[in-house]
Amino acid sequence: MLVCTCNCGSVAFEIKAPLSDIYVCHCSICRRFSGGNGLPVVILKDEDFDWLSGHDDIRVWNKPDAEWQANFCCVCGSALPGKNDTGTMFVPAGLLPDDVGDLEVRHHIFVGLKAGWDVIGDAGKRHEGPFTA
């Protein structure tokens, strides 16, 4: 089990599964949420994730007409885990400890929507749209 927090420590959560791949989403929603060229995340099943503390400090934005949900800490502004779709959560990779294991970017998704200035420089597999196995 892995315990992670936001920048100020107000919000804490637990990951109960081993982590492997990092996915970077380059869609405009993820770019705006992260403030960068995309949002690097790990994906978990709902049952492998629990909020531990700080429920009152979590603010939520639901994407209209979709199941995607973004959360952030209202104290420090850190991006927090959110709902990816039915049955899964995403956890921003920047919230993970540096020594979490052998993680690396394996997939870039929605590359067809990336910003014109974005240059992908790693070996992660590129998908024009969502990840498909």
Protein Blocks (a to p, Z undefined) as FASTA:
>chain_A
ZZdddfkomaccddfbdcfbdcddfbfklmmmnopabdcdddddfklgccfbhklmpccd
ddehiabdcdddfklopacdddfbghiacddfklpcfklbjcddfbdghklmgcfklccf
bfbdcdfbacdZZ
